[in-house]
């Protein structure tokens, strides 16, 4: 029983530490946990309900009204009975129907349509922002994981060479001080590996924090595949969509203003009981119908001033659009320039790596005969580690730049 329990615990730990997650896992979690995305989704739903409320107001409105009134005269003192009828009882169902011009209905419907489109664009941009942030942190965290794997190999190499050097020192091929110098290099590598593991744990914690997850499990991350996505026409990029929508909103506002100055026509009717109880109150059931017409004549010039305000707002919107368009193009030029630079650096670093690796292989052979100084060998190892760290950092920079370019170029 005890052996079975130990095997079960071992299996659980093995399963826990062998878990591997990819970028899509964290992107999905982040989107599901984001309160901002939930808020924008609910705003879209709320806007649809507002549109339905306005449509409902176009329909015939029916109200029930009951009013009882008594105005007595005491010793011929009181309200004039010709006005009050002494007493009245009103119990009516009222009907009202505003006759809305089609142009007004279309303009109001367009208002909600543009609000919905704007919210949808904002939600897409919010998703892009969130994905870029999560991807950026995932790239950094995953890169640390790769560095840990490489530095473990270096640690093993140093320890293997250290064992050989220890025997050579015992055989007086090298001095005791040479062995101690190399031993300090091994200890330094162990400390570097410890720091990388701690950094990975912290970066993984930050990734979970940004994702909205509470998780301290030590998870292995799959290396991301970062490719430049297909370029789209910058003029139809989602980042320009809000400027287009704002322009359409201003045009629609002009129509809404003009609609306010069109004649307003309404039909009214009621049916029920209305009596002063003066003459045959049992016969005072009836109905009435009517119509109303409101014609705007003069408003002190408000219509013209409102149109002028919209023109000013349109000029402001256009200025922001032109400036953003320039910055957008400049941003992509700079990012592509940086991407070219990282490719150049990558070629240079790999060229240096080949030389250092060849040097170390040659020195490993000389190490067996005592024909190489330990300080030179330790320096070569240090250069190897530095170059590989530089290659890793250059790869991180490349992935981060690609992540940034994809953010601006695509609508995904």
N, C-alpha and C positions, 0 to 999 in steps of 0.2 A: 504493500500500500504506500509505503514511504517513497519507494523508488518511482512508483507511478506519479506521485505528487511532484517529485523533483523533475521528472520528464515533462509533466504538464506545465510547470512554471518555466522551464527552459524553453518549451515550445512557444509559450506566450511572449516571452522576452524576445525570442528570435523573430517571431512574427511582427512584434512592435518595432524593432529596430531595422527590419528588412523592408518596411513599408517605403514605397516610392511614389512620389506625387509629381504631376507635371504642371505646367503653367495654366492650362485650361481649368484644372481643379480650383486654383486660387481665384481665377477670373470669375468663375461661376459663383463661388462662395461670396466674393466681394459684391457682385451684383445683387445677389439674394439678400445680403445683409445691409445694403446701403439705404439709409433713411432718406437720402436726397432723391434717389431714384423712385422710392415708394411715394415720396411727397409729390414729385412731378407726375407720376402715374395717377395719383388721386386728383391732382389739379386738372388733368385732362378729363377725368370722369366728372369732376365738378363742373367743368365748362360745358360738357354735354348736357348736364342737368339744367344749367342756366339757360341753355338754348331751348330746352323743352319748356322751361317756365315762361319764356317770352312767347313761344308758340301758343301756350295755353292761354296767355292773356289776350290773344287775338280772337279766341272763341267767345261765344255769347256768355255773358256773366249773369247769373241768376241769384237773386237775394230775396230772403223773406223778411218783411218788416211788420212789426206790430207796435202800435202806438195808441194809448188811451189817454185822453186829456179831459179835465173837468175844471171849468173856470166859473164859479158861482158868483151871483150878484146878491149882496146882503143889504137890504133896505135901499135898493137901486144903486148901490155902490159896488163897482167891480169892473172887470174888463167889458168892453163893448161887445155885446152878444152877436152883433152883426159880423164882428171879426172872429170871435172864438167859437161861435155857434153854441156857447154854453158848455157843451161837452161833445167830444168826438171819439170815435173808435176807428182805428185804421188797422187793417190786416190784409196786407198785399204781398204778392209775389212780383218782384220787379225784374225786368229783362233789359239788358243793355248790350248793344253790339256796335263796336267801333269799326267803321269801314276803313281798313288800312290799305293805302295804295300799294300796288305790287312792288313798286320801286323801293318803298320803305321796308317792306318785308324782306326783299332781296338784300338790301343794305345791312339790315340787322342780322340776317342769317350769315352774311359774309363776315360780319364782325366776329361772330363766334367761330367761324371757320378759320379765320386768320389767327385768332387766339390759340386755337387748337394746334394749328401748324407750327406756331411759334413755340408752344410747349413741347411738341414732339421733337422739334429741332434741338431745343435746350436739353431734352432728355437724352437724345443721341450724343450730344456733345458731352454731357455729364458721364455717359457710359464710356466715351472715348477717354476722357480725363481719368476716370477711375482705372480703366484698362492700362493706360500708359503708366500710371503710378505703380500699379501692382506689377506690371511687366518689368519696370525699372528696378524695383526692389527684388524681384525674382532673379533677374540677371545678376545682380550684385551678390545675392546669397548663393546662387548656383555656382558662381565663379569661385567663391571661397571654398565650396565643396571640392571643386576640381583642384584647387591649390593644396588642399589637405591630402588628396590622393597622391599628387606629385611629391609633396614634401615627405610623405611616408616612405616613398621609394628612395628619396635622398637619404632619409634617416637609416633605412636598411643598408644602403650602400656604404654609408659612413661607418656603421657598426661592423659590417663585414670587413671593411678595410681596417677598422680599429683592431679587430681580432688578429689580423695578419700582422699589423704594426706592433702589437703587443709581443708576439712571438719573436719578431725581428729585433725588438728592443731587448728581450731576454737573451737573445743570441749576440747582443752587442753590435748589431748592424746599425741601429739608431740609438741616440742618446735618450735617457729618461726624460729629458726636457722636451725632446721632439714628440715623444708619446703624449706627454701632458698637453702640449700645444694642440695636438690632434684630438685629444680627449675633450678639450674645451670647445672645439668645433662641434663635436657630437652633442655636447650638452646644450650648446647654443641652438643647434638644430631642433633638439627636443623642446626647447623653450618656444621657438618659432612655431612648431607644430601645436603646442599647447595654446598659444595665442590665437592661431587660426581656428582651432576648435571652439574656443570661447567666442570669437568673433562670429563664427557660423551660427552658434546657438543664439547669440543676440540678434543677428540679422534675420534668422528664422522667426524669432519672437516678434520682431518688427513687421515681418511679412504677415504673420497671423493677425497682428494688431491692425494693420491697414486693411486686411480682409474682413475684419470684424469677428474673428474667431478667437475663442479662449482655448489655447492649446500649447502645451509646453513639451510635447512629444518630440524626440529627436528623429526627424524624418529626413530621408534621403531625397534630394530633388533631381529630377531628370534634367540633363543639359538642354537648354532651349535651342530651338532651331530658328534663328532670326534671318528672314529673307526680305528683301525689298519687295513690297507689293506693287502691283501694276499701277502705274501713274494715271491719274485722271485729269481731265481738263480742270484747271484751277478755277475757272469761271463758274463751274457748277458744284464746287466744293461746298460741303455742309456749312463751313465757316462763313460763306457768303450768303447763305440762305436767309439768315435773320435780317440782313440789310434789305434784301428783296421783299421780305414780308413787311418790314417797317415801311417801305415805300408804298406797298399796297394798302397798308393800314391808313396812311395819310390820304390816299386817294379815296378810300372808303369814308373817311371822316368828312371829306368835302361833300360827298353824297348825303351823309347823315345830316349835315348842316342844312343843305338845300331842302331836304325832306321836311325839316321843321317849319319851312315857310310855305308849304303846300296846304290848301284848305283841309280842315279836319272835319269829317262827317260822321255822325253817329245816329243810331236808331235806338229809341227807348220805348218800353211798353210795360204796363203792369196790369194785374188782374187780382180781384179780391173783394174785400168789403170795406166801404168807407161811408160812415154815417155820423150825423150830428144828433140822431134820435128825435129830430124835430117833426119830420113828416114820414110816415110809413117806413120805419127803420128796417123792417123785414124785406124791403124791396131795394135796399141800397147796395146790392151786389152789382159789380160792373167791371169795366176795363177801360184803359186809355192807351193811346199810342201817340208817339211824337218823334220828332227828328231834330237834330242839332247840327249847326254848321258854324265852324270857326274859321275866319279868314284873316291871316296876318296882314297888317297894312303897313305899320312902321315900327321899327324897334330901336331907333336911334343909331343905326349903322352897325349894329352888332354882327350882322351876317358878314359884312365885308371885312370887319376886323378879325373875325374867326378864321376866314379864308386866308388872311395875311399871316396869321400865326402858323397855319399849316405850311405855308410857303417857307417861312423861316425854319420850321422844324425839318422840312425836306432838304433845305440847304445844309443844315447841320448833319443830317443823316448821310448826305452825299459826301461831305468833307471827311467824316469818319470812314466811309467806305473806301475812298481813294487812298487814305492814309494806311488803312489795314491791308489793302491790296498791295501796296508797295512793300510793307513790312512782311507780308506773306511770301512774296517772291524773294526778298532779301534773306528771309529765314531759310528758305529751301536752298538758296545758293550757298549760304554759309555751311549748312549741314552737309551738303554734297561735297563741299571743299574739305571739310573735316573728315568725311568718309574716305576721300582720296588720300588724305594725309595718313590715316590709320593703315591703309593698305600699303603705302610706301614704308611706313615704320615696321609693319609686319614682315615684309621682305628683308629689311635690314636686320631685324632681330633674329630671324631664322638663319641668316647668313652668319651672324656672330655665334649663334648657338652651335652650328656645325663645327666652327673652329674650336670653341671651348670644349665640346665633346671629344673632338679628335685629340686635343691637348691632354684631357683627363685620361683617355684610353692609353696614350703614350706614357703618361706619368705613372699609371697603375702598373705597367710592366717594369718601369724603372724602380718603382717602390720596392719590388721584390729583391732587387740587387743593391738597394741602398744608394742608388745614383740620382736620387731626386731629393731636394730639400722639402721637409714636411711643411714649412711655411709656404712654399710655392704651390704645393699640392692643395693645401687648405685654401689658399687664395683662389686657385682655379675652381675649387668646389663652390666657394663663395660667389665667384663670377657666374657659375652655372645657375645657381639659385637666383641670383639677381636678374639674369637674362630671362629665365623662365617666368619669374614674377612680372617682369616687364611685358613679356608676351601675353601673359594672362590679363594684365591690366589693359593692354592694347586691345585684346579681344573684348573685354568688358566695354571699353570705349566704343568699339565698332558696333557691338550689339545695342548699346544705348543710343547711338546716332541713328541706327536703322529703326529702332523703336520710335524715335522722335520724327524721322522722315515719314514713316508709315502713319503716324498720328496726323500729320498735316496733309498728306497726299490722299489718303483713302477716307471713305465714309464709314468704315467698319469700326 
